[in-house]
Amino acid sequence: MRSFTVSALLEGYRVEEKIQAVSIHHAIKIMKAKYGNSARNIYVLD
């Protein structure tokens, strides 16, 4: 598992979190699962 910094737009604010995941796509899926439809424009900063 690797640590990724995932950025998302939540209700007009840019939020960055450290997430442990296997791949970039997995990190994005974890962020979507955590915040649901309120998370927009999700990307990973490696």
QUIWOHU-V643409 format. One record per residue. PSI is psi in degrees with one decimal (999 if undefined). OMEGA is omega in whole degrees, 0 to 359 (999 if undefined). BURIAL is b if it has 24 or more other ideal C-beta (glycine too) atoms within 12 Angstrom, else e. Layout:
psi=[PSI/PSI]
omega=[OMEGA/OMEGA]
burial=[BURIAL/BURIAL]
This chain:
psi=[143.0/161.8/126.0/146.3/116.7/132.1/138.7/154.6/115.2/111.6/43.0/-4.2/139.1/124.3/135.7/135.2/148.4/127.2/134.4/122.6/166.6/-40.2/175.0/-43.5/-36.8/-39.9/-40.0/-40.8/-38.3/-42.4/-41.6/-40.1/-34.1/-42.0/-11.2/-141.5/-12.2/-16.6/125.9/159.4/58.4/131.4/164.4/130.7/114.1/999]
omega=[179/178/179/171/183/181/179/177/182/178/177/181/177/182/176/179/172/181/175/181/180/182/178/181/178/178/178/178/178/179/178/180/182/186/176/184/180/179/179/173/182/174/185/172/185/999]
burial=[e/e/e/b/e/b/b/b/e/e/e/e/e/e/e/e/b/e/b/e/b/e/e/e/e/e/b/b/e/b/b/e/e/e/b/e/e/e/b/e/e/b/e/b/e/e]
